[in-house]
Amino acid sequence: MKYVLVSGGVISGVGKGIIASSCGLLLKTAGLAVSSIKIDPYLNIDAGLMNPLEHGECYVLDDGGEVDLDLGNYERYLGVTLAKDNNITTGKIYSHVINKERRGDYLGKTVQIVPHLTNEIQNWVERVAKVAVDESGREPDVCITVPVELGGTVGDIESAPFVEAMSQLQRRVGKSNFLQIHVSYVPLIGQEQKTKPTQRAISDVRSAGLRPDLVACRCETPLEDATIQKIANACQVELDQVVGVHNVSTTYQVPVLLHRQGFLQTLGHLLQIDAIQRDPKLVAQGKIIWQEWQGLAMSQDHVFETVSIALVGKYTSLHDSYMSVTKALEHAAMHCRRKLQLVWIESTHLEEEHKTTNPGEYHSAWHQLCTAHGILVPGGFGLRGTEGMIKSAHWARTNNIPYLGICLGMQLAVVEFARNVCGMTKAGSSEFDEGCEQPVVIYMPEIDKTKMGGTMRLGKRVTKFQPDTEWSRLRALYGEKQEIWERHRHRYEVNPEVAEEIEKSGLTFIGKDETGERMEILEIKDHPWYVGVQFHPEYLSRVLAPSKTFLGFFAAAAGCLDEITELFKNRHDLSHQGII
């Protein structure tokens, strides 16, 4: 097993996750099986109860794991399926060690951070790294491990056990089996690229017991030869072990940028990849992946037609709250050969109360909504901003604007339709009012109301297309498929007792769960694209295999739905392998 540790320094947010994902992609194009692990220092067991405005989105895996959003990057770039154990938190590690101590596994020893906690971290990494993560079923050859920030940052005390554990793992597995990439920021002051912050960061990392083999320098402009020379000398690495990652038009071009600098060859030399026996099938697949990736990523520089999508949400002040949604839209835009113009609209700004308190924001939000080519209402929790989302759904439905509602966005589309078409003027959701007179959205009966963490309907589940729905624009994208599998994260659902009445008025539930009682997909027949889904299709969207839900929505907004449908309806879904 080969391990690649990706650390970050100087400042956070320099693109450590993108560089880690790009590294994994390049290794995969060489025919290697690649896995990934993300380490987070917080005491939470998982990301399920974290505020999106503080932490960004909670990403959901097939097995129902609620994890850090970086795992979404790894799945999207590598075309793999990770599990909850691929996200390590301090809470998980401490809980595991304490449970072992309570069972008496340590035989009366004094349990300490070193060696017990650090050993547990290493054992966890080594165990999970060997788990197959794609359709090939092959044990991974390389595991990309991304820990907390190291060197030149605040140096939070929570990071120390992980730093020590990685230092020990580096010595245990041997030089040719462990490689560290340190991502550092090279600021541009005037016209000069400054290297001192990077030198200081590398020094800090070394003092912690780690030895960076590659220095990936994030910079505004291409790294100059003199800068590379200075960093190589100061950090005691060769010139080819310093790579520049300057600003590009899309993050999907980062793997291409690294490849042009011989990054894969350097990785191969340091990790002795040639000694690994590779499956010829994976080597051939890797070539296809790289050809497709380059074509899609570089074509964006030659696309000029823009499609505007209004994202109406309640967490828009932090765009990372909708990371997977924005990435799924980008995937769809690339395959439609269009540029995405994402318009962020805070849903509260569309509500009547805001017209009085801040008329400028109110009218600006409505102008943005009314001029967008498509309207998307994503998931969320709580009452705030929901009336603005309902108004968005109403505008899209009555003005023939392509609409996509996800989770809460689907539920509120049902509320809007019930109120304005079915005559259920007091229709609402039990989430916002437990005493709602006409609850068209209710709490799922099997969900635990006493404990919040990990108790939602989570993970990958089946949706079956219903009879007599061949007219569906969404279903047409799936060709002959009778069912689809998507990831879920919700506590509330459309009330099955009112579904029949709503369908009689023209809103059809074209997809239901295996019991036929849980509403999964809604669609209006005589509309360019009016679709709501209870699941989260953004979690399974991949660069080379875009979510068909997002693809259809974006294509409808771009005016090319028929063309895209014809192209994709018979296309096999090989997203797990990263191949089309």
C-alpha positions in Angstrom: 0.0 0.0 0.0 1.2 3.4 -1.0 0.2 6.5 1.1 0.1 10.1 -0.1 -0.3 12.6 2.7 -1.6 16.0 1.6 -1.1 18.8 4.1 -1.6 22.5 4.0 0.2 25.5 5.3 0.5 29.3 5.5 -3.3 29.8 5.4 -6.3 27.5 5.1 -8.5 27.4 2.1 -5.6 27.1 -0.4 -7.2 24.2 -2.3 -5.7 21.3 -0.5 -8.8 19.2 -1.3 -8.6 20.0 -5.0 -4.9 19.2 -5.2 -5.4 15.9 -3.3 -8.3 15.0 -5.7 -6.2 15.9 -8.7 -3.3 13.8 -7.5 -5.7 10.9 -7.1 -7.1 11.4 -10.5 -3.7 11.4 -12.2 -2.7 8.2 -10.3 -6.0 6.6 -11.5 -5.3 7.5 -15.1 -2.0 5.5 -14.7 -4.1 2.4 -14.0 -3.9 2.4 -10.3 -6.8 1.8 -7.8 -7.0 4.9 -5.6 -8.8 5.5 -2.3 -9.0 8.5 -0.1 -9.4 9.4 3.6 -10.2 12.8 5.2 -9.1 13.6 8.8 -11.0 16.3 10.7 -10.0 17.5 14.2 -13.4 18.3 15.6 -15.0 16.3 18.4 -18.2 15.7 16.5 -18.7 12.1 15.5 -19.7 13.3 12.0 -20.8 16.4 10.2 -24.6 15.6 10.4 -25.5 18.2 13.1 -23.1 21.0 11.9 -24.5 24.3 10.8 -24.0 24.7 7.0 -23.3 28.4 7.5 -20.3 27.4 9.8 -19.0 24.2 8.3 -20.3 24.1 4.7 -22.5 21.3 3.4 -22.9 17.9 5.0 -22.0 15.4 2.3 -23.9 12.0 2.4 -22.4 8.7 1.3 -24.0 5.5 0.0 -23.9 3.9 3.5 -25.6 6.9 5.0 -22.4 8.5 6.4 -22.7 12.2 7.0 -19.3 13.5 6.3 -17.1 16.5 5.4 -17.7 18.1 2.0 -14.1 17.3 0.9 -15.2 13.6 0.4 -17.5 14.9 -2.3 -14.5 16.2 -4.2 -12.7 12.9 -3.9 -15.8 10.9 -5.2 -16.4 13.4 -8.0 -12.8 13.4 -9.2 -12.0 9.7 -8.7 -15.3 8.1 -9.6 -15.2 6.1 -6.4 -17.7 5.2 -3.7 -16.4 6.0 -0.2 -17.9 5.0 3.2 -18.3 6.7 6.5 -15.0 5.3 7.8 -13.2 7.2 5.1 -13.9 10.3 7.2 -12.0 10.2 10.5 -12.9 12.7 13.3 -11.4 13.2 16.7 -14.8 12.2 18.1 -14.7 8.9 16.3 -11.2 8.1 17.4 -11.7 9.1 21.1 -15.0 7.2 21.2 -13.3 4.1 19.8 -10.4 4.2 22.3 -12.7 4.9 25.3 -14.9 1.9 24.3 -11.9 -0.3 24.1 -10.7 0.9 27.5 -14.2 0.2 29.0 -14.1 -3.3 27.6 -10.7 -3.9 29.2 -8.9 -4.3 25.9 -5.8 -2.5 27.3 -5.4 -4.9 30.2 -5.0 -2.4 32.9 -2.6 -0.1 31.2 -2.7 3.7 31.5 -4.3 4.8 28.3 -2.5 7.7 26.7 -2.5 9.9 23.6 0.8 8.3 22.7 0.9 5.4 21.9 -2.8 4.3 22.2 -4.6 7.1 20.4 -1.9 7.6 17.7 -1.8 3.8 17.2 -5.6 3.8 16.7 -5.3 6.5 14.1 -2.7 4.5 12.2 -4.7 1.3 12.5 -7.8 3.1 11.2 -6.0 4.5 8.2 -4.3 1.2 7.3 -7.6 -0.7 7.6 -9.8 1.6 5.6 -7.1 2.2 2.9 -7.4 -1.5 1.9 -11.2 -1.4 1.3 -12.2 -1.5 -2.4 -14.0 1.6 -3.5 -14.9 1.0 -7.1 -16.7 -1.5 -9.3 -13.4 -3.4 -10.0 -13.4 -4.7 -6.4 -9.6 -4.3 -6.4 -7.8 -3.4 -3.2 -6.5 0.1 -3.6 -2.9 0.6 -4.6 -2.7 4.1 -3.2 -4.5 6.0 -0.5 -4.7 9.8 -0.5 -4.9 10.9 3.1 -5.8 14.6 3.8 -5.3 15.6 7.4 -5.9 18.9 9.3 -3.9 22.0 8.4 -0.2 21.8 9.3 2.5 24.4 9.4 2.2 28.1 9.3 -1.4 28.1 10.5 -2.9 28.5 13.9 -1.6 25.1 15.0 -4.7 24.0 16.8 -4.0 21.6 19.7 -6.5 19.1 18.3 -4.2 18.5 15.4 -1.3 17.2 17.4 -2.3 13.5 17.7 -2.9 13.2 14.0 0.4 14.9 13.1 2.2 12.5 15.4 0.3 9.5 14.0 1.2 10.4 10.4 4.8 10.9 11.4 4.9 7.4 12.9 3.1 5.9 9.9 5.7 7.6 7.6 8.5 5.7 9.4 6.6 2.4 9.7 5.7 1.9 6.1 9.0 3.1 4.6 10.2 5.9 2.4 9.0 4.5 -1.0 5.6 3.8 0.4 4.8 7.2 1.9 4.9 10.5 0.1 3.9 13.9 1.5 2.6 16.8 -0.6 2.6 20.1 1.2 0.3 22.7 -0.2 1.5 26.2 0.5 0.5 29.7 -0.6 2.9 32.0 -2.4 1.6 35.5 -2.2 2.2 38.1 -4.9 3.3 41.4 -3.4 3.5 44.0 -6.1 5.1 42.0 -8.9 7.2 39.7 -6.7 6.3 36.2 -5.6 7.2 35.8 -1.9 8.6 32.5 -0.8 9.3 33.2 2.9 5.8 32.0 4.1 6.4 28.7 2.3 9.9 28.3 3.8 8.5 28.9 7.3 5.6 26.5 6.7 7.9 23.7 5.6 10.2 24.3 8.6 7.2 24.0 10.9 6.1 20.7 9.3 9.6 19.3 9.6 9.7 20.2 13.3 6.6 18.1 13.7 8.3 15.1 12.4 7.1 15.1 8.8 9.3 15.5 5.6 7.4 17.0 2.6 8.5 15.4 -0.7 6.6 17.7 -2.9 5.7 21.3 -2.5 2.5 22.4 -4.3 2.5 26.2 -4.5 -0.8 28.0 -4.8 -0.3 31.3 -6.5 -2.1 34.0 -8.5 0.2 33.8 -11.5 2.4 31.0 -13.0 5.3 30.2 -10.7 8.5 31.8 -12.0 11.7 29.8 -12.5 13.5 31.9 -9.9 10.8 31.3 -7.4 10.9 27.5 -8.0 14.7 27.6 -7.5 14.4 29.5 -4.3 11.8 27.2 -2.8 13.7 24.1 -3.9 16.9 25.3 -2.2 15.2 26.5 1.0 13.0 23.4 1.4 15.7 20.9 0.3 13.9 19.3 -2.6 14.6 18.9 -6.3 13.3 21.4 -8.8 10.8 18.9 -10.2 9.5 18.5 -6.7 8.1 22.0 -6.7 4.9 22.5 -8.7 2.9 25.7 -9.3 -0.9 25.7 -9.1 -1.9 29.1 -10.4 -5.4 30.4 -10.9 -7.2 28.8 -13.8 -10.7 29.3 -15.2 -12.1 26.1 -13.6 -10.8 23.8 -10.9 -11.2 20.9 -13.3 -8.2 22.2 -15.2 -5.9 21.7 -12.1 -5.1 18.0 -13.0 -4.2 19.1 -16.5 -2.0 21.9 -15.0 -0.2 19.4 -12.8 0.2 16.9 -15.6 2.0 19.4 -17.8 4.6 19.9 -15.1 5.4 16.2 -14.9 3.6 15.8 -11.6 2.6 12.2 -12.3 6.2 11.2 -13.3 7.5 12.7 -10.1 4.9 10.8 -8.1 5.7 7.6 -9.9 9.5 8.0 -9.3 9.2 8.8 -5.5 6.6 6.1 -4.9 8.2 3.5 -7.2 4.8 3.0 -8.9 6.4 0.9 -11.7 6.9 -1.9 -9.2 3.1 -2.2 -8.8 1.4 -4.9 -10.9 -1.4 -3.1 -12.7 -4.5 -4.5 -14.2 -4.4 -4.0 -18.0 -8.2 -3.2 -17.9 -7.6 -0.4 -15.4 -4.7 1.0 -17.5 -7.0 1.1 -20.5 -9.8 2.7 -18.5 -7.3 5.3 -17.2 -6.5 6.4 -20.7 -10.2 6.9 -21.5 -10.7 8.8 -18.2 -7.8 11.2 -19.0 -9.0 11.8 -22.6 -12.5 12.5 -21.5 -11.4 14.7 -18.6 -9.1 16.9 -20.7 -11.8 17.3 -23.4 -14.4 18.5 -20.9 -12.1 20.7 -18.7 -10.4 22.5 -21.5 -13.5 23.0 -23.7 -14.9 25.4 -21.1 -12.4 28.1 -22.3 -14.1 28.0 -25.7 -17.7 28.2 -24.6 -19.4 31.5 -24.6 -23.2 30.9 -24.4 -24.3 31.5 -20.8 -27.2 30.0 -18.9 -28.3 31.7 -15.6 -29.6 29.5 -12.8 -31.1 31.1 -9.7 -30.3 29.2 -6.6 -32.9 30.2 -4.0 -31.7 29.0 -0.6 -31.4 30.0 3.1 -27.6 29.5 3.5 -26.4 31.5 0.5 -24.1 33.7 2.6 -21.7 30.7 2.6 -21.5 29.2 -0.9 -19.9 26.0 0.4 -23.3 25.2 2.0 -24.3 24.1 -1.5 -21.0 22.7 -2.7 -22.4 19.6 -4.3 -25.3 21.4 -5.9 -23.0 23.9 -7.6 -20.6 21.2 -8.7 -23.5 19.2 -10.2 -24.6 22.3 -12.1 -21.0 22.7 -13.4 -21.0 19.1 -14.6 -24.3 19.6 -16.4 -23.0 22.9 -18.0 -19.9 21.2 -19.3 -21.8 18.4 -21.0 -24.3 20.9 -22.4 -21.4 23.0 -23.7 -22.6 26.1 -21.9 -21.2 28.4 -19.3 -23.0 28.4 -15.9 -23.9 31.8 -14.4 -25.0 31.0 -10.9 -27.2 33.6 -9.3 -27.4 33.4 -5.5 -30.7 34.5 -4.0 -31.4 34.5 -0.3 -34.9 33.2 0.0 -35.9 35.6 2.8 -35.3 38.5 0.4 -38.3 37.3 -1.7 -40.8 37.5 1.1 -43.3 40.2 1.6 -42.0 41.2 5.0 -38.6 42.0 3.3 -40.3 44.4 0.9 -41.0 46.7 3.9 -37.7 46.2 5.9 -35.4 46.3 2.9 -37.1 47.2 -0.4 -33.8 47.4 -2.3 -32.9 43.8 -1.6 -36.5 42.7 -2.2 -36.7 44.1 -5.7 -33.2 43.1 -6.6 -33.9 39.5 -5.6 -37.1 39.4 -7.6 -35.4 40.9 -10.6 -32.7 38.2 -10.5 -35.4 35.5 -10.1 -37.5 36.7 -13.0 -34.6 37.1 -15.4 -33.0 33.6 -14.7 -33.2 30.8 -17.2 -33.9 28.3 -14.5 -34.8 28.2 -10.8 -33.4 25.7 -8.3 -34.5 25.4 -4.7 -32.2 23.0 -2.7 -32.5 21.3 0.6 -32.5 22.8 4.0 -34.1 22.7 7.5 -36.4 25.0 9.4 -39.0 27.6 8.8 -36.9 30.6 7.9 -37.0 31.6 4.2 -39.5 28.9 3.2 -42.2 31.3 2.0 -39.7 32.8 -0.3 -38.9 29.4 -1.7 -42.7 28.7 -2.2 -42.9 32.0 -4.1 -40.0 30.9 -6.3 -41.8 27.6 -7.1 -45.0 29.5 -7.9 -43.2 31.8 -10.3 -41.5 28.9 -12.1 -44.7 26.9 -12.4 -46.9 29.7 -13.6 -44.4 31.3 -16.0 -43.0 28.0 -17.6 -39.5 28.5 -16.2 -37.5 25.3 -15.7 -37.6 24.4 -12.0 -35.8 21.8 -9.9 -36.7 21.3 -6.2 -34.5 19.1 -4.1 -35.6 17.6 -0.8 -37.1 20.7 0.9 -37.4 22.3 -2.5 -39.6 19.4 -3.6 -41.8 19.5 -0.5 -42.4 23.2 -0.8 -43.3 22.7 -4.5 -46.1 20.4 -3.2 -47.2 23.0 -0.6 -47.4 25.7 -3.3 -49.4 23.5 -5.7 -51.7 22.4 -2.9 -52.4 26.0 -1.9 -52.8 27.5 -5.4 -54.2 24.7 -7.5 -55.9 22.2 -5.2 -57.7 24.8 -3.1 -55.9 23.7 0.1 -55.3 27.3 1.2 -53.9 26.2 4.6 -51.5 23.6 3.2 -48.2 23.4 5.0 -45.5 21.2 6.5 -45.4 19.6 10.0 -41.8 20.7 10.1 -42.8 24.3 10.5 -46.1 23.8 12.3 -47.0 20.6 14.1 -50.6 21.7 14.4 -50.9 22.4 10.6 -54.6 22.1 9.5 -53.7 20.7 6.1 -50.3 18.9 6.4 -49.1 18.0 2.9 -45.6 17.3 4.3 -45.3 15.1 7.4 -42.7 13.7 9.8 -41.8 10.2 8.7 -43.3 7.7 11.2 -40.1 5.5 11.6 -37.8 8.4 12.4 -36.6 8.8 16.0 -37.8 12.1 17.5 -35.7 11.9 20.6 -32.2 11.7 19.1 -31.0 13.9 16.2 -27.6 12.6 15.1 -27.7 10.0 12.3 -31.4 9.4 12.7 -32.7 10.7 9.3 -33.5 8.6 6.3 -30.0 8.4 5.0 -28.0 6.8 2.2 -28.6 5.2 -1.1 -32.1 4.0 -1.8 -34.2 2.9 -4.7 -36.8 4.9 -6.6 -39.2 3.1 -9.0 -40.8 4.9 -11.9 -44.6 4.5 -11.8 -46.8 3.1 -14.6 -48.1 5.4 -17.3 -45.3 8.0 -16.8 -43.5 7.5 -20.1 -44.2 11.1 -21.0 -41.9 12.3 -18.2 -39.0 14.4 -19.4 -36.8 13.2 -16.5 -37.6 9.6 -17.1 -36.7 9.9 -20.8 -33.1 10.6 -19.8 -32.8 7.1 -18.2 -33.9 5.2 -21.4 -35.4 1.9 -20.5 -34.5 2.0 -16.8 -37.4 1.2 -14.5 -35.7 2.2 -11.3 -32.9 4.5 -10.1 -30.7 4.6 -6.9 -30.0 7.9 -5.2 -28.8 9.2 -1.9 -31.2 10.6 0.7 -31.1 12.8 3.7 -34.5 13.8 5.2 -36.9 13.5 8.1 -40.1 14.7 6.4 -41.9 13.4 3.4 -45.0 14.2 1.3 -48.1 13.0 3.1 -49.3 9.9 1.2 -52.9 10.6 2.3 -53.1 13.7 0.1 -51.0 12.4 -2.9 -54.0 11.1 -4.9 -55.9 14.4 -4.5 -52.8 16.4 -5.6 -52.2 14.1 -8.6 -55.8 14.6 -9.8 -55.0 18.3 -10.2 -52.0 17.8 -12.5 -48.9 17.2 -10.4 -47.8 13.6 -10.9 -45.6 11.6 -8.6 -43.7 9.7 -11.3 -41.3 8.0 -8.9 -42.0 6.3 -5.5 -40.1 4.0 -3.2 -40.2 0.2 -3.3 -43.4 0.2 -1.2 -45.2 2.6 -3.5 -46.1 4.8 -0.5 -43.2 7.3 -0.3 -43.2 10.1 -2.9 -39.8 10.4 -4.5 -40.2 12.3 -7.8 -42.8 14.8 -8.9 -43.3 16.3 -12.3 -45.8 18.4 -14.2 -46.6 17.2 -17.6 -47.3 20.3 -19.6 -44.3 22.3 -18.5 -40.8 22.7 -20.0 -39.3 21.2 -16.8 -41.0 21.2 -13.4 -39.4 18.5 -11.3 -39.0 17.9 -7.6 -37.0 15.0 -6.0 -37.0 13.9 -2.4 -33.4 12.5 -2.8 -30.2 14.5 -3.3 -29.0 13.8 -6.9 -26.1 16.2 -6.4 -24.3 13.6 -4.3 -23.9 11.2 -7.1 -23.0 13.6 -9.9 -19.6 13.1 -11.4 -17.5 15.1 -13.8 -17.6 12.4 -16.4 -21.1 11.1 -15.4 -23.3 14.1 -14.5 -26.5 13.6 -12.6 -29.3 13.2 -15.1 -31.7 15.2 -12.8 -29.3 18.2 -13.0 -28.5 17.5 -16.6 -32.1 17.6 -17.6 -32.8 20.7 -15.6 -29.9 22.6 -17.0 -30.5 21.5 -20.5 -34.1 22.7 -20.3 -32.9 26.0 -19.0 -30.4 26.1 -21.9 -33.0 25.2 -24.5 -31.3 21.9 -25.6 -33.2 19.3 -23.6 -34.3 17.2 -26.6 -30.7 17.1 -27.9 -29.3 16.1 -24.5 -32.0 13.5 -24.0 -31.3 11.8 -27.2 -27.6 11.8 -26.4 -27.9 10.4 -22.8 -30.9 8.2 -22.7 -29.0 5.1 -23.8 -25.7 6.0 -22.2 -24.6 3.5 -19.6 -24.0 4.8 -16.1 -20.4 3.9 -15.3 -19.9 6.7 -12.7 -18.4 4.4 -10.1 -15.6 3.6 -12.6 -15.3 7.1 -13.7 -15.9 6.1 -17.3 -18.5 7.0 -19.9 
